[in-house]
Amino acid sequence: MRKILVVSATEKARVFFEDFLTSCKYGVVTTVNDAAEARKALSNGDFALCVINSPLPDSSDVRLALETVAQSSCQCLTVVTEDDLPGFSLKLEAAGVFVISKPLKRDILWQTLRNIAIVSNRLESMREQNESLKRRIEDMQLVGRAKALLISSLKMSEPQAHRFLEKQAMERRMSKAEISRRVIRTYEE
């Protein structure tokens, strides 16, 4: 289940967001009063969404929003007055922070939360793909190093070294990367 942090100086807004998010079954809601408490909560928890109800007492709503998206995978929604919307949008949207204005309309808030969830899911999928590609590149580099060691140490040709790694992997039921790690340990020492 998703964890949501609501940052608001007013009790009324904290209660509104907590009730709304809970009724939408969006996730588990934690509320705090200011940016300092929010930073502490963000450092201790793995939140999917941070809702910042501007203004905050320490006037650090913009900085908090920017820090939140820069330092974690947490999405951020900042709710501002209609007069502040152009300035906040200019500062925050380029960094990936969602900004909507007060007074809040439930249907717009709901649609914004759905859009945030869609973006969050897409980003998570891209992160997973990126990690998978990184692992594949690392494995290819290991295999390349192992082949080079087999070529230099055992005077194998490149196709022979490649076949050796494949054969060992099949016979031992291990990945070529793991066989390559063993070859590297054996011949680099």
WORA-V393624 format. One record per backbone hydrogen bond with DSSP energy under -0.5 kcal/mol. CO is the residue of the C=O (numbers start at 1). NH is the residue of the N-H. E is the energy in kcal/mol with one decimal. If there is no record, write none. Layout:
# WORA-V393624
CO_NH_E + CO_NH_E
This chain:
# WORA-V393624
2_28_-2.8 + 3_48_-2.7 + 3_49_-1.4 + 4_6_-0.5 + 4_30_-2.8 + 5_7_-0.5 + 5_51_-3.4 + 6_8_-0.6 + 6_32_-2.6 + 7_53_-3.3 + 10_14_-2.0 + 11_15_-2.6 + 12_16_-2.4 + 13_17_-2.8 + 14_18_-2.4 + 15_19_-2.8 + 16_20_-3.0 + 17_21_-2.9 + 18_22_-2.1 + 19_23_-2.7 + 20_24_-1.8 + 21_26_-2.4 + 21_27_-0.6 + 22_25_-1.4 + 28_4_-3.2 + 30_6_-3.1 + 32_8_-2.3 + 34_38_-2.0 + 35_39_-2.8 + 36_40_-1.9 + 37_41_-2.6 + 38_42_-3.1 + 39_43_-2.1 + 40_44_-1.3 + 41_45_-1.7 + 45_47_-0.9 + 48_75_-2.5 + 49_5_-2.8 + 50_52_-0.6 + 50_77_-2.8 + 51_7_-3.4 + 51_53_-0.6 + 52_54_-0.9 + 52_79_-3.2 + 53_9_-0.5 + 56_59_-1.9 + 60_64_-2.8 + 61_65_-2.3 + 62_66_-2.5 + 63_67_-2.7 + 64_68_-2.5 + 65_69_-1.9 + 66_70_-1.7 + 67_71_-2.4 + 68_72_-0.7 + 75_50_-2.2 + 76_98_-2.6 + 77_52_-3.1 + 77_79_-0.5 + 78_80_-0.6 + 78_100_-2.1 + 79_54_-2.8 + 80_102_-2.6 + 81_85_-1.0 + 84_88_-2.6 + 85_89_-2.9 + 86_90_-2.0 + 87_91_-1.8 + 88_92_-3.0 + 89_93_-1.9 + 92_95_-1.2 + 92_97_-1.9 + 93_96_-1.4 + 98_78_-3.1 + 100_80_-2.4 + 105_109_-2.6 + 106_110_-2.9 + 107_111_-2.3 + 108_112_-2.5 + 109_113_-2.5 + 110_114_-2.2 + 111_115_-2.4 + 112_116_-2.5 + 113_117_-2.2 + 114_118_-2.3 + 115_119_-2.6 + 116_120_-2.7 + 117_121_-2.5 + 118_122_-2.3 + 119_123_-2.7 + 120_124_-2.4 + 121_125_-2.2 + 122_126_-2.2 + 123_127_-2.5 + 124_128_-2.3 + 125_129_-2.3 + 126_130_-2.5 + 127_131_-2.6 + 128_132_-2.2 + 129_133_-2.5 + 130_134_-2.4 + 131_135_-2.4 + 132_136_-2.2 + 133_137_-2.4 + 134_138_-2.7 + 135_139_-2.5 + 136_140_-2.4 + 137_141_-2.4 + 138_142_-2.2 + 139_143_-2.5 + 140_144_-2.3 + 141_145_-2.5 + 142_146_-2.7 + 143_147_-2.7 + 144_148_-2.3 + 145_149_-2.3 + 146_150_-2.5 + 147_151_-2.7 + 148_152_-2.4 + 149_153_-3.2 + 150_154_-1.9 + 150_156_-1.2 + 151_155_-0.6 + 157_161_-2.7 + 158_162_-2.5 + 159_163_-2.5 + 160_164_-2.7 + 161_165_-2.3 + 162_166_-2.3 + 163_167_-2.9 + 164_168_-2.6 + 165_169_-2.3 + 166_170_-2.3 + 167_171_-2.9 + 168_172_-2.5 + 169_173_-0.7 + 169_174_-2.1 + 175_179_-2.2 + 176_180_-2.5 + 177_181_-2.3 + 178_182_-2.0 + 179_183_-2.3 + 180_184_-2.7 + 181_185_-2.6 + 182_186_-2.3 + 183_187_-2.7 + 184_188_-2.1 + 185_189_-0.6
